[in-house]
Amino acid sequence: MLTNDIIKQRLIEKFGERVTNFEEPYGMLTFETPKEMNLKVMQFLFDDPELRFRFLTDLCAVHYPDKQGNELAVVYHLHNLVDNVRIRFKVFTDIGQPDIYTATRLYEAANWMERETYDFFGINFIGHPNLKRILNVDEMDYFPMRKEYPLEDQTRTDKDDEMFGRRENN
């Protein structure tokens, strides 16, 4: 039976101190690796006859504006379908040069997920076969999911708070 301890042990045997911050929120093994290691780690997890993480469940990003030099994280969720085990790993990058190697050659499902992540967070997936906006208009010159913009314009006078479920306490 494949356990989180076995997965962690195999990763440490292969990559040593290059894999860090092991946690198990809600039982899911989670760890981090430097961004230049993302393909090596995924290839190992895919090829290892015991681990067999051959399904990319999800790929997304998170913006941490206060993490100087590591503002953007790409989060991979991988699934071993044989043993029904899921893991999560993260790679961080600088918002000034958000370059991450594409996973499209290993997981075809990464194609649209990386395009969406580029579209909303501006992460440049190096080697992606067609990295362009997928949901937003091409003319958009910003990435809307970054936490660089206020949630709403506080100076607007044309909005009615009651329409948004907000009432003043009288």
Long-range contacts (C-beta under 8 A, 24 or more apart in sequence): 1-83, 2-50, 2-51, 2-80, 2-83, 2-85, 4-29, 4-87, 6-50, 7-51, 7-85, 7-87, 10-48, 10-50, 10-51, 11-41, 11-44, 14-44, 15-40, 15-41, 15-44, 28-86, 28-87, 28-88, 29-87, 29-88, 30-87, 30-88, 30-89, 30-90, 31-87, 31-88, 31-89, 31-90, 32-89, 32-90, 32-91, 32-92, 33-89, 33-90, 33-91, 34-91, 35-74, 35-91, 35-92, 35-93, 35-99, 35-100, 35-101, 36-101, 37-91, 38-74, 38-76, 38-91, 38-100, 38-101, 38-103, 39-101, 39-103, 39-106, 41-89, 42-76, 42-78, 42-103, 42-106, 42-107, 43-106, 45-78, 45-87, 46-106, 51-80, 52-80, 52-81, 52-82, 52-83, 53-78, 53-79, 53-80, 53-85, 53-87, 54-80, 54-81, 55-79, 55-80, 55-81, 55-107, 55-109, 56-103, 56-107, 56-109, 56-110, 56-113, 57-86, 58-113, 59-103, 59-110, 59-113, 59-114, 59-117, 60-113, 60-117, 61-117, 61-120, 61-121, 61-123, 61-145, 63-95, 63-121, 63-145, 63-146, 63-147, 63-148, 65-146, 65-147, 65-148, 67-92, 69-94, 70-94, 71-95, 72-98, 72-121, 72-122, 72-123, 74-100, 74-117, 74-123, 76-103, 93-123, 95-122, 95-146, 98-122, 98-123, 98-124, 99-123, 99-124, 99-126, 100-124, 100-125, 100-126, 101-125, 101-126, 101-127, 102-126, 102-127, 102-128, 102-129, 102-131, 104-128, 104-129, 119-143, 120-144, 120-145, 121-145, 121-146, 122-146
